Amino acid sequence: MSALPTLLWLEFRKSQSFVAVLAGILLLTAVGLARLGANPLNQPEEEAIALFSVAATVGSTLLVVALFLSARQDGTGLLPSVPGGLVHQLARFVYWGVLGTLFALVLTGLLWAYFDRVVPGMPGLSSTMTLLFYGLGLFWLPGVAYLLLAFSYVQSYQLSRLGWLAGLVAFLGFFSLAGALVQVGSKVAYAALPPLTLSLQSLNNRLDDIRLPLEPLLLSLLLAVGLLLLAGRVWDEVEA
Amino acid sequence: MNFTFLNLVGYTLLAVVAFLLWRGSASLSARLVSLGLLGLILWGLLSGDGTAEDSRFRGYQEDAFELSSRADCVGCSTGKRDGVWFVRGTVLDGVMVLKAKRAVAYKIVWAGGGGVYVDGRLRSGNCFSQQLGPQGIADLRLDGALQARLEVGPGLGCG
């Protein structure tokens, strides 16, 4: 496990320029939110939401592209001993999971700060962050684990030149897996655990509370761990 | 399993891809991942009926009753069994109005979600049933109900 910090550092070295671009997007969003004014066609709140969704879309696309590019190059020749596949995959998973979380955290924080200023009775930062971490655990972490597994999986077909076919199967399988996860998740939702409840009463007392079921979140996290273990095994077998 | 020409082509392609991908890698885990992903894709082929998916449920009409709907219904299916008509969905969300022409009963069962409102009142529990007289009207609002099922027919009740 002592190789983990070095591997994290290598991941950072490979994606430095992307980190700079992401920080630039956050900076632009902050400046944009600070300079929002009223205009005859739009409410400033709507413009803030639009700015947020553009930044989130561009940022998450860039994150996935950066993950693609950095997974293709390998800088581990610098290490004195070769660590196991699981350590490699874990380092990538931690790095990209944390990077995506940081980006989403700052972006949501910016939007929340704006709305806290202009909307009376905005729910507190803690419930916004609960919603954010729920979404990240539900989508981002299993997504990263699936991407890592898909890379190693496609790599294992390099010798037989069937990488294109494996890539196609991994691409199509992603949607089937997501569909299966939605099916199972909705079956187990609210079954055993009490849901996380976020109150919107301070905003408008006619709004219902948001009740987030915990079972699908647990399912997603379990799936992420399973995919990561599998990715580690594939890595080992490809390198061997 | 469907055995139309296009489906047979699909199954054959999947089988060929499974063979190629099993032969193509030296790594056992990667082979198993191949099989797992192909299995998921096959499951996706089998569970869809091949038509384009539309998540909106637009209502239903027969001699005894009329159901008008503007509800979204994800993973939707409808049918009739033993004289009882039903619509069920992984998620049912929206407004439906049930108008009885003759006396019928209806029943809504759901697993969880935002809530089920009948005639504007939130109903608790996971089941609600009601008898409608001729020309009776029930106003149903399903607020993101999960694994929900609405049945209309004679003699339905919870319990």
Interface residues (C-beta under 8 A of the other chain):
Chain A: L149 S152 Y153 S156 Y157 L159 S160 L162 L165 A166 V169 A170 L172 G173 F175 S176 L177 G179 A180 V182 Q183 S186 K187 A189 Y190 A191 D208 R211 P213 L230 R233 V234 E237 V238
Chain B: V17 L20 L21 R23 G24 S25 A26 S27 L28 S29 A30 V33 S34 G36 L37 L38 L40 I41 W43 G44 G75 T90 V91 A111 G112 G113 G114 G115 D143 L146 Q147
